[in-house]
Amino acid sequence: MDWQLLGLSFIAVFLSELGDKSQLAAIALGGSSKFPQAVFFGTASALLLTSFLGVLVGQGIAEILPTNIVKITAAIGFAIMGIRLLLSGEEEPEDSENS
C-alpha cells in the first residue's frame, strides 16, 4: 500500500468536500431527521460509491490515454471552470426598478 498516495487522496477529497452541496444536503437531512445515523451511513456510502466509480473510470481512461494527457485535460478543465466562476462574479445584476 502506498501510504503517501492514501494520505494525499484523503486530504484532497476531504478538503474538496468541505462546504460542498453534498455536505449541505447531509446537514439538512441530519437536522431534520430522527435518525442521524441513517443519514450518516447513507451519505457515507454514497460518497464511497461515487469515489469508487471515479477510480474505475480513471483507471479505464488511464489504460486508453497517457497519464500526461489526462492530467493536462483535467488541468485545462479546472482552469476553464475557475475562469468562468471568476468572470461570472463580475456581472452586475439588472436593476428591475428602472425597467
WOZI-V51882 format. One record per pair of residues at least 6 apart in sequence whose ideal C-beta (glycine too) atoms are under 7 Angstrom apart, sorted by the first residue. I is the first residue (numbers start at 1). GAP is how many residues later the second one is. Records with the same first field share a line. If there is no record, write none. Layout:
# WOZI-V51882
I->GAP  GAP
This chain:
# WOZI-V51882
13->38
17->6
22->21
26->13  17
29->10
30->6  9
33->6
61->9
62->8
